[in-house]
Amino acid sequence: MSTEQSFAESLLNTIKTTQPLNEIFLEGTVDAPHKVLTNVSNPSVSAGKVRLFSGTKLHKLVYTTLSIPTVGLEAYTIHGINKEDSALPAFYCDIIKNPQGSVLTFSLIQTLDLSSNLAYTQEFFSPLTKTVESLRKAPGISPVHINPLHHSFLNPWTVAYKYEDDTGFVLLQMAVQDYLAHWLDALEKDASKFEEQVGRENISARNKVLLKTCFIFYHFTRYAD
């Protein structure tokens, strides 16, 4: 098991430990992953899997793994999705191990407009500022270029860095753990005041668009219902 996979599994286990979740297996089975990913060039060979969990406070959790040894690629994605009309932010973490440059991307995903809902922003995002700023001049990592279109769907607390060695990866792991701990605490909060101010229908409409257009959501649109 690679260091990247071990870290992704540890994040998954942390979420499963703190949130009551039930795994949704492949239809007709009692233990098979919800979906098996196949190699395009050789459909008989498994290239990864999608594990799907459902819960109460956390509506859906999606864990995707991808491995293509012939090109040295490994990818692990964790996405925590709340109910469509919830103001609570979602969680996203993507780890890509690649000979051309490994990348770790993570964020909380806003369900309300941040600039026009400052109390919401201060509640759920401002506490992450120290973590973001600590990475700006950290050794062993370099920022990933994100084009303006993709940037428009993200937020200033989205972190995307290439890591060049174990030192850089360890720094990013610590930052992800900060984000995850903050997000798990957020799931315990009452966001009804924000939902009442903005309107659940408006939040639901925004989230539907976001799930269909944001590049970091497009793998998971089918699981958001």
C-alpha positions as CSV (number, residue, x, y, z in Angstrom):
1,M,0.0,0.0,0.0
2,S,1.4,3.4,-1.0
3,T,1.7,6.3,1.4
4,E,-1.0,8.1,-0.5
5,Q,-3.4,5.2,-0.2
6,S,-2.6,4.7,3.4
7,F,-3.4,8.4,4.1
8,A,-6.6,8.3,2.1
9,E,-7.8,5.2,4.0
10,S,-7.0,6.9,7.3
11,L,-9.2,9.9,6.3
12,L,-12.0,7.6,5.3
13,N,-11.7,5.7,8.6
14,T,-11.7,9.0,10.6
15,I,-15.0,10.0,9.0
16,K,-16.6,6.6,9.4
17,T,-15.6,6.6,13.1
18,T,-17.2,10.0,13.8
19,Q,-20.3,9.7,11.6
20,P,-23.0,7.0,11.6
21,L,-22.8,5.6,8.0
22,N,-24.1,2.6,6.2
23,E,-22.2,1.3,3.1
24,I,-24.3,0.9,0.0
25,F,-23.0,-2.2,-1.8
26,L,-23.4,-3.2,-5.4
27,E,-27.0,-4.2,-6.0
28,G,-27.5,-7.9,-5.2
29,T,-24.4,-8.3,-3.1
30,V,-23.6,-7.9,0.6
31,D,-19.9,-6.8,0.4
32,A,-19.0,-5.7,-3.1
33,P,-18.0,-2.1,-3.8
34,H,-20.9,0.1,-5.1
35,K,-19.1,0.3,-8.5
36,V,-16.0,-1.2,-9.9
37,L,-13.9,0.9,-12.3
38,T,-12.4,-0.9,-15.3
39,N,-9.4,-0.3,-17.4
40,V,-10.5,1.2,-20.8
41,S,-7.8,-0.6,-22.7
42,N,-8.6,-3.9,-20.9
43,P,-12.2,-4.0,-19.5
44,S,-11.6,-7.3,-17.8
45,V,-9.0,-5.6,-15.5
46,S,-10.2,-3.6,-12.5
47,A,-8.7,-0.1,-12.3
48,G,-10.4,1.0,-9.1
49,K,-13.6,1.2,-7.2
50,V,-16.3,3.5,-5.8
51,R,-17.5,3.0,-2.3
52,L,-20.7,4.8,-1.3
53,F,-22.0,5.4,2.2
54,S,-25.1,7.1,3.4
55,G,-25.9,8.7,6.8
56,T,-27.9,11.2,8.7
57,K,-25.9,14.3,9.5
58,L,-23.6,13.4,6.6
59,H,-25.9,12.6,3.7
60,K,-23.5,10.8,1.4
61,L,-19.8,9.9,1.5
62,V,-18.1,8.8,-1.7
63,Y,-14.6,7.2,-1.7
64,T,-13.1,6.6,-5.1
65,T,-9.8,4.8,-5.9
66,L,-8.1,4.5,-9.2
67,S,-4.8,2.7,-10.1
68,I,-3.1,2.3,-13.4
69,P,0.3,0.7,-12.8
70,T,1.4,0.9,-16.4
71,V,1.6,4.6,-16.2
72,G,2.4,4.9,-12.5
73,L,-0.9,6.6,-11.6
74,E,-2.8,6.3,-8.4
75,A,-5.8,8.5,-7.4
76,Y,-7.9,8.7,-4.2
77,T,-10.9,10.9,-3.7
78,I,-13.0,11.5,-0.7
79,H,-16.2,13.6,-1.0
80,G,-18.6,14.3,1.8
81,I,-22.0,15.5,0.5
82,N,-24.7,17.1,2.7
83,K,-28.4,17.2,1.9
84,E,-29.1,19.3,-1.1
85,D,-30.9,22.1,0.9
86,S,-28.3,22.1,3.7
87,A,-26.2,25.2,4.3
88,L,-23.4,23.1,5.8
89,P,-20.3,23.0,3.5
90,A,-19.2,19.8,1.8
91,F,-15.7,18.3,2.1
92,Y,-13.4,17.3,-0.8
93,C,-10.0,15.7,-0.9
94,D,-8.2,14.4,-4.0
95,I,-4.8,12.8,-3.9
96,I,-3.0,12.0,-7.2
97,K,0.3,10.1,-7.3
98,N,1.9,10.6,-10.7
99,P,5.5,10.3,-11.9
100,Q,5.0,13.7,-13.6
101,G,4.1,15.3,-10.3
102,S,1.9,14.3,-7.4
103,V,-0.9,16.6,-6.4
104,L,-3.1,17.0,-3.3
105,T,-6.2,19.1,-3.6
106,F,-8.7,19.7,-0.7
107,S,-11.3,22.2,0.3
108,L,-14.6,22.8,2.0
109,I,-17.2,23.6,-0.6
110,Q,-19.5,26.5,0.1
111,T,-23.3,26.2,-0.3
112,L,-23.9,29.9,0.1
113,D,-22.3,32.8,-1.7
114,L,-19.4,33.8,0.6
115,S,-19.2,37.5,-0.2
116,S,-22.8,38.2,0.5
117,N,-23.1,35.9,3.6
118,L,-20.2,37.1,5.8
119,A,-21.4,35.5,9.0
120,Y,-21.6,32.1,7.2
121,T,-18.1,32.7,5.8
122,Q,-16.7,33.6,9.2
123,E,-18.3,30.6,10.8
124,F,-17.2,27.9,8.4
125,F,-14.2,29.2,6.4
126,S,-12.3,31.9,8.2
127,P,-11.0,29.5,10.9
128,L,-9.1,27.7,8.0
129,T,-7.1,30.9,7.1
130,K,-4.1,30.1,9.3
131,T,-3.8,26.7,7.7
132,V,-3.9,28.1,4.2
133,E,-1.4,30.8,4.9
134,S,1.0,28.4,6.5
135,L,1.4,26.6,3.2
136,R,2.2,29.6,1.0
137,K,6.0,29.4,1.6
138,A,6.3,25.9,2.9
139,P,9.2,23.8,1.6
140,G,8.6,20.8,-0.8
141,I,5.4,22.0,-2.3
142,S,4.3,24.3,-5.1
143,P,0.9,25.7,-6.1
144,V,-1.1,24.0,-8.9
145,H,-2.3,26.3,-11.7
146,I,-6.1,26.5,-11.8
147,N,-7.6,28.3,-14.7
148,P,-10.0,31.2,-14.1
149,L,-13.1,29.3,-15.1
150,H,-12.5,26.6,-12.5
151,H,-11.4,29.2,-10.0
152,S,-14.8,30.8,-10.2
153,F,-16.5,27.7,-8.7
154,L,-14.0,27.4,-5.9
155,N,-13.1,29.6,-2.9
156,P,-10.0,31.2,-1.4
157,W,-9.7,28.3,1.0
158,T,-9.2,25.7,-1.7
159,V,-5.8,24.2,-1.4
160,A,-4.1,22.6,-4.5
161,Y,-0.4,21.9,-4.3
162,K,2.2,19.6,-6.0
163,Y,4.4,17.9,-3.6
164,E,8.0,17.0,-4.5
165,D,9.0,14.8,-1.6
166,D,7.9,13.2,1.7
167,T,8.4,16.5,3.5
168,G,5.9,18.3,1.3
169,F,3.4,15.5,1.5
170,V,3.6,15.4,5.3
171,L,2.9,19.2,5.5
172,L,-0.1,18.7,3.2
173,Q,-1.4,15.8,5.2
174,M,-1.4,17.9,8.4
175,A,-3.3,20.6,6.6
176,V,-5.9,18.1,5.3
177,Q,-6.3,16.8,8.9
178,D,-7.0,20.4,10.0
179,Y,-9.6,20.8,7.4
180,L,-11.2,17.5,8.1
181,A,-11.4,18.2,11.9
182,H,-12.9,21.6,11.2
183,W,-15.5,20.1,8.8
184,L,-16.5,17.3,11.2
185,D,-17.0,19.9,13.9
186,A,-19.1,21.9,11.4
187,L,-21.4,19.0,10.8
188,E,-22.4,19.2,14.5
189,K,-23.5,22.8,14.2
190,D,-27.0,24.2,13.6
191,A,-27.0,25.9,10.2
192,S,-30.8,26.6,10.2
193,K,-30.3,30.4,10.7
194,F,-28.4,30.5,7.4
195,E,-30.9,28.3,5.7
196,E,-33.8,30.5,6.9
197,Q,-32.0,33.7,5.8
198,V,-31.2,32.4,2.3
199,G,-34.1,30.0,1.8
200,R,-33.7,26.2,1.5
201,E,-35.1,26.3,-2.1
202,N,-32.4,28.8,-3.1
203,I,-29.7,26.7,-1.4
204,S,-31.0,23.6,-3.2
205,A,-31.1,25.3,-6.6
206,R,-27.5,26.6,-6.1
207,N,-26.2,23.2,-5.1
208,K,-27.8,21.5,-8.1
209,V,-26.0,23.9,-10.4
210,L,-22.7,23.5,-8.5
211,L,-22.8,19.7,-8.6
212,K,-23.2,19.8,-12.3
213,T,-20.7,22.5,-13.2
214,C,-17.8,22.5,-10.6
215,F,-15.0,20.3,-11.9
216,I,-14.3,18.8,-8.5
217,F,-17.9,17.6,-8.2
218,Y,-18.6,16.1,-11.7
219,H,-17.5,12.5,-10.7
220,F,-20.1,12.4,-8.0
221,T,-23.3,14.1,-9.4
222,R,-25.1,10.8,-9.5
223,Y,-24.6,10.3,-5.7
224,A,-25.9,13.7,-4.6
225,D,-29.6,12.9,-4.8
